[in-house]
Amino acid sequence: NGAAFSKVRGSQSGQDSTRWHVVRKFLSLISSHNIPVYLIDPLILGLVDKDIEQIRSSPDGPSPECKYFCVPRDFTTFALLDKTWKHEVGLFRTAEKMGFQWLKIINKDPRLDGMDDLSGMEIPLHYIFKLASHAIHLVVFYERSGNYLWHGPLRLKHHMDRKFVPFRKLHFGRYPGAYEKPELLHVSIDDLKVQIPKNPSSFLEQMSHSRFLECRYREARAFFQLYPDDASLDAVEFRIKAKSLLHLAALTLNNLGVKFWLSSGTCLGWYRQCNVIPHSKDVDLGIFIRDYKAEIIPAFQKAGLPLKHKFGKVEDSLELSFQGEDDVKLDIFFFYEEEDHIWNGGTQAKSGKKFKYFFPKFTLCWTEFVELKVHVPCETLQYVEANYGPDWKVPVKVWDWKSSPSNVQDNGVWPVNEWDDVIQIY
């Protein structure tokens, strides 16, 4: 092994060649089984990103020093697309012959869950290969119907060795995560040929906001046992239109680079019943006011959604409403962040009265809703309870946005001389 390392010239003083050896051996293992893995280790990608132009343009010749894979670490992380490989038995045999110890972590396949079936079928989510003092963490990514990649959490079963590796330090696995499909680049790093995301900084940015929440099918089934779903033609048609409107809104906002999330009744529908609430009559989205762009209104109009009303102004209580197909509308509420809370505003057109809706601070997670990868507040229960109170599980068909929400407060009246600007109805 020591002789093989001489390919990497230069001094390794203070660096750890063990890691390089283990990575090289792992790449040799997966290459012998034609498994296309790619590097997602945040530490190495961070270093690579600083030198990305040089790495892209550098020939495959030997590196003068071991700069990336010799940084002392307990593990190195790679990713594997599930559909590119299926033959694990031979891999483990070869791994053992090469001196690796291995661990396979399996858990439920959420893609099979639905209203009618909580199948419980288990799939591999993580593999760990350990050699000497270094481990390779191989994260399995799955394609989901919203056209994105998902990885599951790393949950050890009772019989597993919790000291096999320092599990708490692993970057992928504390939570499930959702990612865009990356374009991959073949590069040579420290004389090792690997694939990396073409844009490492974009991948690292996604990683910091990748946490994924699964729809709560078990709770949704319990809800529908108490309150049978509306299967009328009107309800079915509304859900189809709402889904189409949500997909169009997501496409429009994503093209603008504007981050949004499911809010109000649309968020409640996802959290409570994994579906659009059929009597809600609109689609509700939230956007932080810091992400507001003047192009939002023209972009929606270009997409065939005319502006129905615009209330408030950018610095205070802004909300937009667009007209979708038939009587289905899209409401966009803008949220303002304060020291200890977040709020959005409301305006009554005929009186100029202002209202304020208070929410505890929240962060954003990914979920899948009506075959769309979309954000929801990670602290969904607190968010829903703020809006709908402790009885949010009970359907309410008569709802007055001025008085029904638990978190609404009067917020004065718009000055009459501002009405032309702050109350625009089309």
C-alpha positions in Angstrom: 0.0 0.0 0.0 2.8 2.4 0.9 4.4 2.0 -2.6 1.1 2.8 -4.3 1.0 6.1 -2.6 4.3 7.2 -4.1 2.3 8.2 -7.2 1.3 11.3 -5.3 4.5 13.3 -5.2 5.6 15.8 -2.6 5.6 16.0 1.1 2.7 14.7 3.2 4.0 16.1 6.4 1.2 16.6 8.9 -1.3 15.1 6.5 -3.0 11.7 6.7 -2.4 9.3 3.8 -4.6 6.7 5.4 -7.7 8.4 4.1 -6.3 8.6 0.5 -5.5 4.8 0.6 -9.0 3.9 1.8 -10.7 6.1 -0.8 -8.5 4.7 -3.5 -9.4 1.1 -2.4 -13.1 2.0 -2.2 -13.0 3.5 -5.8 -11.3 0.3 -7.0 -14.0 -1.8 -5.3 -16.9 0.1 -6.8 -15.2 0.3 -10.2 -14.8 -3.5 -10.3 -18.6 -3.7 -9.9 -19.4 -0.8 -12.3 -21.1 1.3 -9.7 -21.3 5.0 -10.7 -20.8 6.8 -7.4 -20.1 10.5 -7.0 -18.4 12.5 -4.3 -20.7 14.6 -2.0 -18.3 15.0 0.9 -18.9 18.7 2.0 -15.4 19.2 3.3 -13.7 18.0 0.1 -16.3 19.7 -2.2 -15.7 23.0 -0.2 -11.9 22.7 -0.9 -12.5 21.6 -4.5 -14.9 24.5 -5.1 -12.1 27.0 -4.4 -9.9 25.4 -7.1 -12.7 24.3 -9.4 -11.4 26.1 -12.6 -8.0 24.7 -12.1 -9.4 21.2 -11.5 -11.6 21.4 -14.6 -8.7 22.4 -16.8 -5.9 20.4 -15.3 -4.8 17.3 -17.2 -4.9 13.9 -15.6 -1.2 14.0 -14.7 0.0 13.3 -11.2 -0.7 15.9 -8.5 2.3 17.5 -6.8 0.8 17.0 -3.4 -2.2 15.3 -1.7 -4.4 18.3 -1.1 -7.9 17.0 -0.8 -8.1 13.4 0.3 -5.3 13.7 2.8 -7.0 16.1 5.2 -7.4 14.1 8.4 -11.0 12.9 8.7 -12.9 9.9 10.1 -15.0 9.4 6.9 -15.5 10.4 3.3 -19.0 10.6 1.8 -20.1 9.4 -1.6 -23.5 9.2 -3.3 -25.1 6.4 -5.3 -28.3 6.6 -7.5 -30.4 3.6 -6.6 -31.6 2.9 -10.2 -28.0 2.6 -11.5 -27.2 -0.5 -9.5 -28.8 -3.6 -8.0 -26.2 -6.3 -7.3 -25.0 -5.9 -3.8 -24.1 -9.4 -2.7 -21.0 -9.6 -4.9 -20.0 -6.2 -3.8 -19.9 -7.1 -0.1 -17.9 -10.3 -0.8 -15.3 -8.4 -2.8 -15.3 -5.7 0.0 -14.5 -8.3 2.6 -11.7 -9.8 0.5 -10.2 -6.3 0.3 -10.3 -5.9 4.1 -13.4 -3.7 4.5 -16.0 -4.2 7.2 -19.4 -3.0 6.1 -22.8 -2.0 7.5 -26.1 -1.7 5.6 -28.8 0.6 6.9 -32.3 -0.1 5.6 -35.7 1.5 6.3 -39.2 2.0 5.0 -39.7 3.1 1.4 -41.8 6.3 1.7 -42.6 6.2 -2.1 -44.9 3.3 -1.5 -46.9 5.0 1.2 -50.3 6.4 0.4 -53.8 6.6 1.6 -54.5 3.0 0.7 -51.2 1.4 1.6 -48.6 1.8 4.3 -46.6 -1.0 2.8 -43.6 -1.0 5.1 -41.3 -2.4 2.4 -37.7 -1.7 3.4 -35.0 -0.4 1.0 -31.2 0.3 1.5 -30.6 3.9 2.5 -27.0 4.0 3.6 -23.9 1.8 3.3 -20.8 2.2 5.4 -17.4 0.6 4.5 -14.7 0.8 7.1 -11.0 0.1 6.6 -8.3 0.8 9.2 -9.3 4.1 10.9 -11.3 5.5 8.0 -14.8 4.9 6.8 -16.7 5.5 3.5 -20.3 6.7 3.9 -22.3 5.8 0.8 -25.6 7.6 0.7 -28.3 6.1 -1.6 -30.4 8.6 -3.5 -33.8 7.7 -4.9 -35.8 9.5 -7.6 -39.2 10.7 -6.5 -42.3 11.7 -8.5 -41.7 15.4 -8.1 -38.6 14.9 -10.3 -36.0 15.3 -7.6 -33.6 13.1 -5.6 -34.3 12.0 -2.0 -32.2 10.3 0.6 -33.5 8.7 3.8 -32.5 9.2 7.4 -29.8 7.0 9.0 -31.6 5.2 11.8 -29.7 2.3 13.5 -31.6 -0.9 14.4 -31.3 -2.2 18.0 -28.8 -4.9 17.2 -26.4 -2.6 15.3 -22.9 -1.6 16.6 -23.3 2.1 17.5 -19.5 2.5 17.8 -18.9 1.2 14.2 -18.2 4.8 13.1 -18.8 8.2 14.8 -22.4 8.3 13.4 -23.2 11.7 14.9 -20.5 13.3 12.8 -22.0 12.0 9.5 -23.3 14.8 7.4 -26.1 12.9 5.7 -28.6 10.9 7.7 -29.7 13.0 10.6 -32.7 14.0 8.5 -34.0 12.9 5.1 -33.0 15.3 2.4 -34.2 16.4 -1.0 -31.9 17.6 -3.9 -32.1 18.6 -7.5 -30.5 16.0 -9.9 -26.9 17.2 -10.2 -25.0 17.3 -13.5 -21.8 15.4 -12.9 -18.2 16.1 -13.8 -15.4 13.5 -14.2 -12.2 14.9 -12.6 -8.9 13.8 -11.3 -8.3 14.8 -7.6 -5.1 13.8 -5.9 -4.5 11.3 -8.7 -7.9 9.6 -8.0 -10.5 9.7 -10.8 -13.9 10.7 -9.3 -17.2 12.2 -10.3 -18.3 15.4 -8.5 -21.4 17.7 -8.9 -20.5 20.1 -11.8 -21.3 23.0 -9.6 -20.0 22.1 -6.1 -21.1 25.4 -4.5 -24.7 24.9 -5.7 -24.7 21.4 -4.2 -23.3 22.7 -0.9 -25.9 25.5 -0.8 -28.7 22.9 -1.3 -27.2 20.7 1.4 -27.6 23.4 4.0 -31.4 23.6 3.3 -32.1 20.0 2.3 -34.2 18.7 5.2 -37.3 16.8 4.0 -40.6 16.1 5.7 -42.7 13.2 4.7 -46.5 13.6 4.4 -48.2 12.1 7.4 -50.3 9.4 5.8 -51.0 7.6 9.0 -52.6 10.7 10.6 -54.4 11.5 7.3 -56.0 8.1 7.3 -57.2 8.6 10.9 -58.6 12.0 9.9 -60.6 10.5 7.0 -62.0 7.8 9.2 -63.5 10.6 11.4 -64.3 12.9 8.4 -64.9 11.0 5.2 -63.3 12.7 2.2 -65.5 14.6 -0.2 -65.5 12.6 -3.4 -68.1 14.7 -5.2 -67.4 15.8 -8.8 -66.9 19.4 -7.7 -64.3 18.4 -5.1 -62.5 16.2 -7.6 -62.5 19.0 -10.2 -61.3 21.6 -7.7 -58.4 19.4 -6.7 -57.3 18.9 -10.3 -57.4 22.7 -10.9 -55.7 23.5 -7.6 -52.9 21.0 -8.4 -52.5 22.5 -11.9 -52.4 26.0 -10.4 -49.8 25.1 -7.8 -47.6 23.5 -10.4 -47.8 26.6 -12.6 -47.1 28.9 -9.6 -44.1 26.8 -8.6 -42.7 26.9 -12.1 -43.2 30.7 -12.3 -41.6 31.4 -8.9 -38.8 28.9 -9.4 -37.9 30.5 -12.7 -37.6 33.8 -10.9 -35.5 32.2 -8.1 -38.1 33.2 -5.5 -38.4 30.9 -2.5 -42.0 30.1 -1.4 -43.9 27.7 0.8 -47.3 26.3 1.3 -49.3 28.5 3.6 -52.7 28.9 5.2 -55.3 26.3 4.0 -52.9 24.7 1.5 -50.4 24.0 4.3 -53.2 22.7 6.5 -54.4 20.4 3.8 -50.9 18.9 3.3 -50.3 18.5 7.1 -53.7 17.2 8.1 -54.9 15.2 5.1 -52.0 14.9 2.6 -54.2 16.6 0.0 -55.9 19.9 -1.1 -58.8 20.8 1.1 -61.7 20.5 -1.4 -63.8 23.4 0.1 -60.9 25.8 0.3 -61.4 27.3 -3.2 -57.9 28.8 -3.5 -54.2 28.0 -3.3 -52.2 29.8 -0.6 -48.4 30.5 -0.8 -46.1 32.3 1.6 -43.0 34.3 0.6 -40.6 36.3 2.8 -40.7 39.9 1.9 -36.9 39.9 1.6 -37.4 37.6 -1.4 -39.9 39.9 -3.1 -39.1 40.8 -6.8 -40.9 43.4 -8.9 -41.0 40.8 -11.7 -43.5 38.5 -9.8 -46.7 40.2 -11.1 -45.6 40.4 -14.8 -44.3 36.8 -14.6 -47.7 35.5 -13.4 -49.6 37.6 -16.0 -47.3 36.2 -18.7 -48.1 32.7 -17.4 -51.8 33.4 -18.0 -52.8 34.3 -14.4 -54.1 37.9 -14.3 -53.8 40.0 -11.1 -57.0 39.9 -9.2 -56.0 42.3 -6.4 -52.9 43.8 -4.8 -53.2 45.0 -1.2 -50.6 46.8 0.9 -47.1 47.8 -0.2 -43.7 46.2 -0.1 -42.8 47.7 3.3 -46.1 46.8 4.9 -48.7 44.1 4.6 -48.2 43.2 0.9 -50.5 40.5 -0.5 -51.2 39.5 -4.1 -54.0 37.5 -5.6 -54.1 36.0 -9.1 -57.0 34.5 -11.0 -56.6 30.9 -12.0 -58.9 28.7 -14.0 -62.6 29.3 -13.4 -63.0 30.5 -9.8 -59.8 29.1 -8.4 -57.4 31.8 -7.2 -53.8 31.9 -6.1 -53.2 34.0 -3.0 -49.6 35.0 -2.2 -48.9 36.4 1.3 -45.7 38.2 2.1 -44.1 37.6 5.5 -42.2 40.1 7.6 -39.6 39.0 10.2 -39.3 40.7 13.5 -37.0 39.9 16.5 -39.2 37.2 18.0 -42.0 36.5 15.5 -43.0 36.6 11.9 -46.2 38.2 10.6 -48.2 38.8 7.4 -50.8 41.4 6.8 -54.4 41.5 5.6 -56.5 44.4 4.2 -60.3 44.8 4.0 -61.0 46.5 0.7 -64.2 48.4 1.5 -63.1 49.8 4.9 -59.3 50.1 4.5 -58.9 48.1 7.8 -55.6 46.4 8.3 -55.0 43.1 10.0 -51.9 41.3 11.2 -51.4 37.5 11.6 -48.6 36.5 14.0 -46.5 33.3 13.7 -43.7 31.9 15.8 -40.3 31.9 14.0 -40.0 29.1 11.5 -37.5 27.6 9.0 -38.3 25.9 5.7 -38.2 22.2 4.8 -38.9 20.3 1.6 -41.9 18.0 1.1 -43.7 16.4 -1.7 -47.3 17.6 -2.3 -49.5 16.7 -5.4 -46.3 15.4 -7.1 -44.4 18.6 -6.5 -41.2 19.2 -4.5 -42.2 22.2 -2.4 -41.4 24.0 0.8 -43.4 23.9 4.0 -42.5 25.3 7.4 -40.4 22.7 9.2 -42.2 23.6 12.5 -45.5 22.8 10.8 -47.5 22.1 13.9 -46.7 25.4 15.5 -47.4 27.2 12.2 -50.8 25.5 11.7 -51.8 25.9 15.4 -50.9 29.7 15.2 -53.3 30.0 12.3 -56.1 27.5 13.1 -55.8 27.1 16.9 -55.7 23.8 18.9 -58.8 22.5 17.0 -57.0 22.5 13.6 -57.9 18.8 13.2 -61.6 19.6 12.9 -62.7 20.8 9.5 -64.3 24.2 9.4 -66.3 25.1 6.2 -67.3 28.6 7.2 -64.2 30.7 7.7 -63.8 34.5 8.0 -60.2 35.6 7.4 -60.8 38.7 9.5 -61.9 37.0 12.7 -61.6 33.2 12.5 -57.7 32.8 12.6 -56.3 32.4 16.2 -53.4 34.7 15.4 -55.3 37.7 13.9 -55.1 41.2 15.4 -56.4 44.6 14.2 -53.6 46.7 12.8 -55.3 50.1 12.3 -56.6 51.5 9.0 -54.8 52.6 5.8 -54.9 56.4 5.4 -57.5 57.4 2.8 -54.9 59.2 0.7 -53.0 55.9 0.2 -56.0 53.8 -0.8 -55.3 54.1 -4.5 -51.9 52.6 -3.9 -52.6 50.0 -1.2 -56.1 48.8 -2.3 -55.9 47.8 -6.0 -58.7 45.5 -7.3 -58.8 44.4 -10.9 
